[in-house]
C-alpha cells in the first residue's frame, strides 16, 4: 500500500487507516490516502459519525429469513408488503441487484438473493449460495414464476443454467431477463430503462 520511505514518514494510526481503506473494492493507494487525510483534517464529529455508522451497520443489519436480502429485523420490507405479487420470485446475485430492479418500477413481485454466483476458480460452488433455500420456497409458497436475473456474464449464465436444472422438476415457470442487457455487465450498473425493458421482455427457459 505504501512504500518503505512512506512508512517512515506516516504515523502508525494513519498508515493503518490507509491500509484498511485500500482493502475496499475500487479503492487504490492514492484514493485511500486522500480519504484518510480528509478525515484527519475533518471535524471530529464527521469522523465519529462515520465510525458510528459503520458500527451500527455491523450490529443492526442482518439477512431477511425469507429472501436473504439485507434488512433490519427478521423480514425485509418487500417480503412484509401485502401489495407485492406473491406468485413471482426474481432471483438475483447480490442485494445491490434488488436496488437496481426496484429503481425500474417495473417489477412488483418478491426476490431471492443468492449472495454470489457459481465461480469454481474463485472458490464459489453451489453449496455456497442460497439455492436450496430458493427450492424450499418454490415448494412451500404459491410461486408460479421464477425470474432468473443473474448477471449476463459467464458466471451469471452458469448460475442460471444450474438454477434451471434444479427448478425444472418442480414444474414452475422459469424465465430469464431479455438480451437488452449488455453481455458481461452487472445489473447494478444497468440504467433503469434498460433493466426495466429486460424485465418486461423476459423469455421462457
Backbone as a ProteinNet text record, in pm:
[ID]
protein_1_A
[PRIMARY]
XXXXXXXXXXXXXXXXXXXXXXXXXXXXXXXXXXXXXXXXXXXXXXXXXXXXXXXXXXXXXXXXXXXXXXXXXXXXXXXXXXXXXXXXXXXXXXXXXXXXXXXXXXXXXXXXXXXXXXXXXXXXXXXXXXXXXXXXXXXXXXXXXXXXXXXXXXXXXXXXXXXXXXXXXXXXXXXXXXXXXXXXXXXXXXXXXXXXXXXXXXXXX
[TERTIARY]
82.4	0	86.6	184.4	276.5	418.8	510	649.4	717.1	838.8	910.7	940.3	974.3	1003.3	879	760.8	635.1	609.2	635.9	611.5	693.9	808.8	892	837.3	751.9	700.3	559.2	482	342.3	330.1	265.9	249.7	158.3	172.4	107.4	-44.6	-117.3	-263.5	-308.4	-235.5	-270.3	-240.2	-124.5	-86.7	-185.4	-233.5	-328.5	-461	-509.7	-635.2	-621.3	-507.7	-481.7	-486.7	-424.9	-423.4	-564.3	-647.6	-783.8	-869.6	-858.2	-931.4	-890.7	-762.9	-712.4	-765.6	-823.6	-882.4	-1022.7	-1080.9	-1215.6	-1212.2	-1317.2	-1318.6	-1317.8	-1233.8	-1227.8	-1146.2	-1084.6	-1004.2	-856.3	-784.7	-641.4	-562.7	-429.5	-344.4	-365.6	-378.4	-394.8	-528	-634.5	-766.8	-771.6	-710.2	-705.7	-635.2	-528.1	-454.1	-537.1	-605.9	-688.9	-801	-867.6	-975.7	-923.9	-809.9	-752.9	-717.7	-650.6	-610.1	-728.2	-834.2	-956.2	-1015.8	-1025.3	-1079.1	-989	-859.2	-764.9	-787.9	-823	-846.2	-989.1	-1082.4	-1223.8	-1251.3	-1368.2	-1411.5	-1424.8	-1401.8	-1408.9	-1545.4	-1651.6	-1786.5	-1805.3	-1740.4	-1755.6	-1691.3	-1572.1	-1505.2	-1582	-1633.4	-1707.9	-1837.9	-1905.4	-2029.6	-2004.9	-1892.9	-1858.9	-1835	-1758.6	-1729.2	-1856.1	-1946.6	-2070.5	-2162.5	-2163.6	-2247.1	-2200.1	-2069.2	-2014.3	-2046.8	-2031.8	-2060.7	-2208.3	-2296.5	-2440.3	-2478.6	-2416.9	-2444.8	-2408.3	-2290.3	-2245.4	-2335.5	-2388.2	-2466.2	-2613.5	-2669.9	-2814.1	-2859.1	-2776	-2818.5	-2799.9	-2902.7	-2898.8	-2960.9	-2982	-3043.7	-3187.6	-3274	-3414.3	-3420.4	-3498.7	-3506.7	-3582.4	-3647.7	-3723.6	-3648.6	-3602.5	-3540.9	-3390.9	-3337.4	-3194.1	-3141.6	-3234	-3190.8	-3150.4	-3073	-3034.3	-3154.4	-3161.3	-3273.3	-3236.2	-3323.2	-3314.5	-3437.2	-3418.6	-3530.4	-3532.4	-3637.6	-3642.3	-3681.2	-3777.3	-3830	-3805.7	-3765.1	-3739.4	-3871.7	-3869.2	-3992.3	-4063.7	-3990.1	-4054	-4132.5	-4070.6	-4140	-4258.7	-4248.8	-4354.3	-4470.4	-4452.6	-4555.5	-4670	-4793.8	-4909.3	-4942.4	-4879.3	-4910.1	-4819.8	-4718	-4629.7	-4692.6	-4662.1	-4712.7	-4639.8	-4710.6	-4651.6	-4624	-4667.6	-4651.1	-4524.8	-4449.5	-4329.1	-4207.9	-4098.2	-3971.3	-3864.5	-3799.1	-3688.3	-3557.3	-3477.4	-3353.6	-3237.2	-3166.4	-3052.1	-2929.2	-2813.7	-2689.6	-2661.5	-2687.6	-2648.6	-2759.1	-2757.2	-2856.5	-2858.9	-2743.8	-2741.5	-2826.7	-2842.5	-2925.3	-3072.8	-3113.9	-3251.2	-3277.6	-3184.5	-3199.9	-3210.9	-3127.8	-3130.5	-3266.2	-3321	-3450.5	-3563.1	-3556.5	-3660.2	-3664.6	-3550.2	-3545.9	-3622	-3639.1	-3710.1	-3859.8	-3913.6	-4057.3	-4136.4	-4066.5	-4131.4	-4163.2	-4125.9	-4143.2	-4206.6	-4310.5	-4381.2	-4390.1	-4303.9	-4303.4	-4204.4	-4163	-4068.7	-3929	-3831.4	-3692.6	-3635.8	-3522.7	-3439.7	-3294.8	-3215.6	-3076.4	-2984.2	-2907.9	-2817.9	-2691.5	-2649.8	-2523	-2402.5	-2402.8	-2289.5	-2332.9	-2236.1	-2261.7	-2166.1	-2195.1	-2107.9	-1976.7	-1867.6	-1735.4	-1629.6	-1609.4	-1512.6	-1371.9	-1330.4	-1196.2	-1183.4	-1297.9	-1297.9	-1330.2	-1353	-1385.2	-1530.9	-1620.9	-1763.2	-1838.7	-1904.6	-1975	-2123.4	-2198.1	-2342.1	-2376.8	-2305.8	-2338.1	-2309.5	-2236.4	-2207.4	-2318.9	-2414	-2522.6	-2654	-2751.4	-2881	-2975.9	-2925.4	-3005	-3104.8	-3061.4	-3153.3	-3268.3	-3237.3	-3341.6	-3443.1	-3395.2	-3486.4	-3577.6	-3522.1	-3602.3	-3707.7	-3670.8	-3767	-3881.8	-3851.4	-3957	-4051.3	-3994.9	-4078.4	-4170.7	-4120.1	-4201.3	-4309.4	-4278.4	-4367.8	-4452.4	-4426.2	-4500.8	-4578.8	-4679.7	-4762.6	-4692.8	-4576.5	-4495.1	-4530	-4557.4	-4581.8	-4477.1	-4388.9	-4282	-4157.1	-4043.3	-3913.6	-3837.3	-3800	-3726.9	-3578.7	-3498.4	-3354.5	-3289.1	-3249.8	-3191	-3045	-2976.4	-2831.6	-2765	-2643.8	-2576.6	-2550.1	-2551.9	-2531.1	-2383.6	-2312.7	-2172	-2154.5	-2032.7	-2007.8	-2055.7	-2022.2	-2061.2	-2212.6	-2273.4	-2417.8	-2493.5	-2444.3	-2508.7	-2494	-2377.4	-2356.9	-2449.6	-2467.6	-2556.4	-2700.7	-2741.6	-2877.9	-2903.3	-2804.5	-2818.9	-2838.7	-2761	-2773.7	-2910.9	-2956.6	-3087.8	-3199.3	-3188.5	-3289.7	-3295.9	-3179.7	-3173.6	-3239.6	-3217.4	-3276.5	-3426.5	-3469.8	-3609.6	-3700.1	-3643.5	-3724	-3815.2	-3766.9	-3854.3	-3969.6	-3965	-4067	-4189.2	-4181.7	-4297.5	-4330.9	-4238.4	-4262.3	-4212.8	-4278.5	-4234	-4102.9	-4003.7	-3873.8	-3845.2	-3815.4	-3785.1	-3650	-3596.8	-3465.8	-3480.7	-3407	-3411.1	-3373.7	-3435.4	-3408.2	-3267.2	-3223.2	-3086.4	-3062.5	-3153.9	-3130.8	-3014.9	-2975.8	-2863.9	-2731.8	-2630.1	-2500.6	-2433.7	-2385	-2316.5	-2190.7	-2170.5	-2052.5	-2072	-2190.3	-2214.5	-2275.2	-2298.3	-2362.8	-2494.6	-2596.8	-2727.1	-2719.6	-2633.9	-2629.7	-2588.8	-2521.7	-2476	-2569.9	-2670.6	-2763.1	-2855.4	-2885.7	-2977.3	-3118.8	-3206	-3341	-3422.6	-3411.1	-3489.8	-3449.6	-3317.1	-3269.3	-3308.8	-3291.9	-3324.7	-3474.5	-3553	-3697.5	-3743.5	-3683.4	-3716	-3676.5	-3562.4	-3516.6	-3613.1	-3670.5	-3768.7	-3896.6	-3947.7	-4072.4	-4060.7	-3942.3	-3922.2	-3860.4	-3867.8	-3804.4	-3858.6	-3770.9	-3805.2	-3816.4	-3895.8	-3914.7	-3789	-3754.1	-3641	-3690.4
-119.2	0	125.2	130.2	243.2	191.5	276.3	235.4	240.7	185.2	185.8	328.3	415.7	553.6	622.6	589.5	645.1	598.3	470.8	415.9	487.6	538.1	610.6	749.7	800.9	936.5	940.9	834.5	833.4	761	825.8	764.7	643	549.4	418.9	425.3	507.1	509.5	555.1	650.4	698.6	590.1	528.3	421.5	305.4	276	165.4	195.6	321.2	356.5	355.2	403.3	396.7	251.7	163.7	22.3	-36.1	-0.1	-52.9	0.1	129.2	184.5	113.6	81.4	17.3	-122.6	-183	-316	-311.7	-191	-178.1	-188.2	-244.4	-258.3	-122.4	-109.8	13.4	123.9	97.6	199	165.1	249	230.4	305.3	296.3	361.2	511.7	579.6	725.3	766.2	697.2	728.1	697.3	586.2	551	659.6	712.5	819.4	946.8	981.1	1102.1	1093.2	978.4	960.2	973.8	913.1	917.6	1059.6	1132.9	1269	1365.3	1334.3	1413.8	1401	1275.3	1253.1	1312.2	1313.5	1370.1	1519.7	1586	1730.9	1766.8	1671.6	1699.7	1723.1	1780.1	1796.7	1659.8	1655.2	1527.7	1463	1547.9	1493.2	1412.3	1455	1384.2	1246.1	1239.4	1110.2	1019.1	1077.9	997.9	945.1	1029.2	986.8	870.9	876.7	767.8	638.4	647.6	529.1	470.3	557.3	509.8	446.5	502.6	446.1	306.4	288.5	156.2	56.9	99.5	11.8	-26.2	72.5	45.3	-52.5	-36.4	-127.9	-270.8	-287.4	-420.9	-483	-401.1	-451.9	-474.3	-392.8	-392.2	-461.5	-460.3	-514.8	-666.1	-734.8	-880.6	-923.8	-1053.1	-1102.6	-1143.2	-1108.2	-1149.5	-1302.2	-1355.9	-1501.1	-1568.1	-1487.3	-1542.9	-1530.4	-1409.6	-1388.2	-1363	-1339.6	-1318.8	-1186	-1091.4	-953.9	-892.4	-784.4	-719.5	-647.6	-645.1	-581.1	-552.9	-481.7	-463.9	-533	-640.5	-719.8	-854.5	-931.5	-1067.6	-1073	-988.3	-989.5	-853.9	-854.6	-729	-663.1	-533.5	-463.2	-523.1	-576.3	-635.1	-759.2	-847.7	-970.7	-940.8	-833.3	-799.9	-725.2	-676.2	-594.3	-679.8	-647.1	-722.1	-687.9	-585.1	-543.3	-610.1	-683.8	-749.4	-878.5	-910.1	-1032.3	-1153.2	-1234.1	-1348.2	-1466.8	-1459	-1572.2	-1563.6	-1453.2	-1434.5	-1411.5	-1478.8	-1460.1	-1425	-1313.1	-1269.9	-1304.9	-1388.9	-1437.4	-1350.1	-1291.3	-1204.4	-1253.2	-1201.8	-1244.9	-1171.7	-1040.1	-958.7	-861.3	-812.8	-713	-588.3	-546	-429.1	-449.2	-573.8	-602.3	-577	-602.2	-572.2	-422.7	-341.8	-196.5	-153.3	-213.2	-177.5	-208.8	-324.3	-363.1	-278.7	-248.9	-165.9	-26.8	25.1	158.7	163.7	48.8	47.8	69.6	27.7	36.2	-62.6	-155	-248	-383.2	-402.9	-534.5	-518.4	-598.7	-589.3	-724	-817.2	-946.6	-951.1	-1071.8	-1093.8	-1118.8	-1131	-1153.4	-1274.8	-1321.2	-1417.9	-1385.3	-1359	-1317.3	-1437.1	-1472.6	-1588.4	-1560.4	-1434.7	-1394.1	-1454.7	-1433.4	-1476.7	-1547.8	-1607.8	-1683.5	-1802.4	-1895.7	-2012.3	-1967.1	-1988.8	-1949.1	-2037.9	-2158.7	-2252.5	-2195.2	-2111.6	-2052.7	-1955.3	-1901.6	-1811.6	-1886.7	-2015.9	-2096.2	-2088.5	-2049.5	-2040.2	-2150.9	-2236	-2350.6	-2345.2	-2442.1	-2443.8	-2431.4	-2504.8	-2505.9	-2372.9	-2284.9	-2153.6	-2053.1	-2087.3	-1997.3	-2039.6	-1949.3	-1975.8	-2045.3	-2153.2	-2223.8	-2319.4	-2394.7	-2487.5	-2411.7	-2292.5	-2210.4	-2163.6	-2134.6	-2097.1	-2213.7	-2333.3	-2450.3	-2477.8	-2456.8	-2476.4	-2376.6	-2253.6	-2153.1	-2191.6	-2238.3	-2275.4	-2391.6	-2483.3	-2597.7	-2556.1	-2458.7	-2426	-2301.8	-2220.3	-2097.2	-2104.8	-2019.1	-2024	-1957.1	-2008.2	-1947.7	-2011	-1926.8	-1982	-1936.1	-1840.9	-1799.3	-1762.4	-1812.3	-1773.5	-1702.4	-1577.6	-1497.5	-1502.5	-1554.7	-1563	-1433.1	-1350.6	-1220	-1216.2	-1327.5	-1327.1	-1244	-1199.1	-1108.6	-1174.5	-1095.5	-1151.1	-1169.7	-1242.4	-1275.6	-1425.9	-1472.9	-1617.9	-1681.6	-1619.3	-1675.1	-1670.3	-1558.3	-1545.2	-1644.9	-1669.1	-1766.1	-1907.9	-1939.1	-2071.7	-2092	-1987.8	-1995.8	-2014.7	-1940.5	-1952.8	-2093.5	-2150.2	-2286.2	-2387.1	-2372.9	-2463.9	-2449.2	-2323.9	-2299.8	-2360.1	-2344.9	-2402.7	-2554.2	-2616.6	-2762	-2803	-2724.3	-2756.8	-2728.4	-2625	-2583.1	-2664.1	-2720	-2789.9	-2898.3	-2982.7	-3088.1	-3035.8	-2907.9	-2855	-2803.2	-2800.3	-2762	-2614.8	-2530.7	-2386.9	-2324.6	-2218.2	-2145.6	-2073.6	-2089.6	-2025.7	-1934.2	-1805.6	-1710.1	-1644.7	-1580.9	-1513.9	-1373.6	-1278	-1142.6	-1143.1	-1053.5	-1048.4	-997.6	-1005.7	-971.9	-822.7	-739.6	-595.6	-551.3	-635.2	-602.3	-632.6	-548.2	-572.9	-697.6	-783	-904	-868.7	-937.7	-913.6	-807.6	-745.6	-639.1	-690.4	-599	-628.6	-552.7	-612.3	-547.6	-414.5	-406.2	-284.6	-162.3	-182.7	-70	-41.4	-123.9	-103.4	14.4	93.7	205.1	150.7	221.7	170.8	136.9	216.7	189.6	57.5	35.9	-88.9	-209.5	-197.6	-308.2	-333.4	-225.8	-241.7	-313.1	-278.7	-344.7	-491.8	-521.4	-660.2	-742.2	-679.7	-748.7	-775.3	-671.9	-684.9	-782.5	-789.7	-877.5	-1010.6	-1050.6	-1175.8	-1292.6	-1391.9	-1503.9	-1633.6	-1724.6	-1856	-1940.7	-2018.7	-2109.8	-2254.4
0	0	0	89.6	95.5	85.8	37.1	24.9	160.4	167.7	294.9	340.5	243.6	281.4	334.9	274.8	325.3	467.4	493.6	626.9	733	695	790.4	819.2	728	741.8	800.5	784.1	827.6	961.4	1056.6	1188.8	1178.2	1269.7	1259.5	1247	1325.7	1311.6	1172.7	1113.8	980.8	876.2	887.5	793.9	802.1	921.3	938.1	868.1	880.7	816.5	665	614.1	470.2	423	499.5	463.7	462.5	561.8	568.9	455.4	423.3	309.6	180.4	168.4	47.8	25.7	128.3	115.1	54.4	44.1	-10.4	-162.4	-223.6	-370	-438.7	-540.4	-617.7	-555.1	-440.7	-372.7	-388.8	-464.1	-481.9	-375.5	-378.2	-276.8	-267.1	-382.5	-379.1	-318.2	-359	-303.5	-154.7	-113.9	28.4	108.3	54.3	122.5	129.6	20.1	18.3	120.6	127.3	224	367.3	392.2	527.3	568.5	481.1	516.6	517.7	441.2	451.4	590.7	640	773.7	881	854.8	951.7	967	857.3	860.8	899.4	885.9	910	1058.6	1084.6	1223	1289.7	1418.2	1490.4	1476.4	1471.4	1461.1	1333.2	1224.7	1098.5	1102.9	1158.4	1172.3	1266.8	1375.5	1472.3	1410.6	1329.7	1265.8	1169.3	1095.8	1004.3	1080.9	1188.4	1268.9	1329.4	1375.7	1436.1	1332.2	1209.1	1103	1065	1057.9	1026.7	1137.1	1261.5	1374.5	1378.5	1353.7	1355	1244.6	1127.5	1017	1055.9	1116	1153.3	1260.2	1351	1463.1	1428.7	1338.7	1317.5	1189	1085.8	957.7	956.2	909.3	901.6	768.3	748.7	626.7	653.5	560.7	567.9	573.3	662.5	677.9	563.3	480.6	368.2	235.6	203.7	71.7	78.2	197.8	220.4	166.7	145.9	120.8	254.8	249.7	375.1	434.9	566.7	634.2	778.6	846.6	991.5	1049	1118.7	1165.2	1094.2	1118.6	1066.3	919.5	879.2	743.1	677.9	550.9	479.9	439.2	405.2	367.9	246.9	149.2	31	70.3	146.1	187.6	279.2	355.7	450.9	385.7	262.6	197.9	145	181.3	130.2	-14.8	-70.9	-207.8	-311.7	-267	-363.5	-415.5	-541.5	-604.7	-546.2	-471	-401.2	-493.7	-618.7	-710.2	-794.4	-782.2	-862.7	-773.5	-805.2	-734.3	-836.6	-815.7	-901.3	-830	-892.3	-830.9	-876.6	-781	-811.4	-736.5	-776.9	-713.6	-582.6	-579.4	-464.9	-424.8	-299.8	-257.1	-344.2	-398.1	-485.3	-609.5	-653.6	-770.6	-739.7	-615.5	-574.9	-588.7	-542.4	-552.7	-698.4	-784.8	-926.4	-988.7	-958.2	-1014.8	-957.7	-829.3	-767.9	-829.4	-871.5	-932.1	-1064.5	-1130	-1258	-1240.4	-1126.3	-1104.4	-1188.5	-1256.3	-1349.1	-1286.6	-1161.7	-1100.2	-963.2	-935.7	-807.2	-737.2	-774.2	-707.9	-593.4	-557.1	-448.5	-505	-415.5	-455.8	-382.6	-435	-363.8	-396.9	-294.1	-313	-289.3	-391.1	-381.7	-301.8	-298.6	-236.5	-308.5	-440.4	-519.8	-646.3	-713.7	-835.9	-841.5	-928.3	-944.6	-1008.2	-938	-988.9	-924.5	-977.1	-917.7	-903.9	-999.4	-992	-875.5	-831.5	-716	-587.1	-598.8	-480.2	-439	-533.2	-502.8	-574.9	-496.1	-551.6	-513	-561.8	-537.6	-390.2	-306.5	-163.9	-94.2	-161.5	-103.6	-128.2	-213.7	-249.9	-183.5	-184.9	-121.3	-219.9	-281.4	-381.7	-317.1	-218.8	-152.1	-86.6	-34.3	27	-77.8	-199.3	-308.2	-343.4	-356.8	-391.1	-284	-158.2	-49.3	-59.6	-101.6	-117.7	-231.2	-341.1	-455.4	-418.3	-337.3	-294.5	-194.8	-109.9	0.4	-16	-118.9	-139.2	-271	-289	-411.4	-530.4	-567.7	-673.6	-807.6	-909	-1043.2	-1144	-1106.7	-1197.1	-1117.7	-1164	-1109.7	-1221	-1196.2	-1294	-1259.1	-1348.3	-1324.2	-1370.1	-1274.2	-1303.5	-1260.9	-1281.7	-1257.4	-1367	-1342.2	-1434	-1569.8	-1678.7	-1813.1	-1847.3	-1761	-1786.5	-1770.7	-1784.9	-1782.3	-1652.4	-1539.6	-1409.4	-1390.3	-1431.6	-1417.2	-1502.4	-1624.9	-1712.4	-1658	-1603.1	-1544.1	-1425.1	-1346.6	-1230.5	-1275	-1378.8	-1430.1	-1484.2	-1551.9	-1606.1	-1493.4	-1386.4	-1272.9	-1206.7	-1191.6	-1130.9	-1215.9	-1346.2	-1435.1	-1417.9	-1408.3	-1390.4	-1259.3	-1151.3	-1021.7	-1016.9	-1090.7	-1083.7	-1176.6	-1282.8	-1383.7	-1324.7	-1232.3	-1178.4	-1093.7	-1054.2	-964.2	-1039.5	-1172.2	-1251.9	-1251.5	-1208.9	-1206.1	-1335.4	-1379.9	-1498.2	-1465.9	-1552.2	-1531.1	-1649.4	-1621	-1726.5	-1699.3	-1803.6	-1795.7	-1851.4	-1796.2	-1849	-1996.4	-2073.2	-2216.7	-2241.4	-2366.1	-2403.2	-2420.9	-2369.3	-2377.1	-2291.4	-2195.3	-2107.7	-2177.3	-2157.8	-2221.7	-2166.1	-2253.8	-2211.2	-2133.2	-2021.5	-1939.7	-1833.5	-1830.1	-1733.4	-1604.6	-1510.9	-1384.1	-1377.2	-1315.3	-1305.9	-1233.4	-1131.2	-1050.1	-1130.1	-1245.9	-1327.3	-1443.9	-1464.4	-1576.3	-1546.5	-1649.6	-1628	-1612.7	-1539.7	-1510.2	-1633.9	-1742.5	-1862.5	-1926.6	-1938.7	-1998.8	-1914.4	-1783.7	-1694.4	-1692.3	-1695	-1698.5	-1824.4	-1940.2	-2065.6	-2063.1	-1999.9	-1989.5	-1904.6	-1801.6	-1718	-1795.8	-1862.4	-1934.5	-2051.7	-2111	-2225.7	-2191	-2065	-2023.1	-2103.7	-2122.2	-2209.8	-2129.6	-2183.1	-2119.4	-2138.8	-2036.3	-2046.1	-2049.2
[MASK]
+++++++++++++++++++++++++++++++++++++++++++++++++++++++++++++++++++++++++++++++++++++++++++++++++++++++++++++++++++++++++++++++++++++++++++++++++++++++++++++++++++++++++++++++++++++++++++++++++++++++++++++

